[in-house]
């Protein structure tokens, strides 16, 4: 074997080793990074499983009709499994929906007064009242906040705050990084769920994750 050939093979071998190292490092880092995007420490949990075996994450838009259609099944699932599963809600407002961001801001403002779940229920239970109206429904949401007994001045201030806007944008950015393109999009134990957003299909997936 000539000296030039040995040098060439040595260089190629070194380059291949570096490439493999880079791939391994990226694969090692991508798992935890992607998992962190699915659910954050401060993500809104409607229930928390003590054993942490099953976590369902829903990226949603309160004005989305498909989310509204999935909502009864989701509530049935939550009622059935309770704290046997962790159920997480994350914001993913669709820009074409007139009040997608306004409703997300209302939910986040309610969360700052400990009422995220109650506002979540209020928004979906009344989606047909406020959804897909071309004008702002902010007054409607303020009315919901009053019905929930929230401090009205604080609620209005939070709805308009940069902190609330950033929180909603942060959830949406995580969704985009994870390949979310529409709502509702579910993840079960970090894996993107590709089935129908129905009670039966979600239940089957949850049961499998629970080993039932």
Secondary structure, DSSP 4 states (H G I P E B T S, - for coil): --HHHHHHHHHHHHHHHHHHHHHHHHHHHHHHHHHHHHS-TTSEEEE--TT---EEEEEE-TT-HHHHHHHHHHHHHHHHHGGGSEEEEEE---TTSTTHHHHHHHHHHHHTTT-HHHHHHHHHHTHHHHTT-SS--HHHHHHHHHHTT--HHHHHHHHT-HHHHHHHHHHHHHHHHTT--SSSEEEETTEEP-S-SSHHHHHHHHHHHHT-
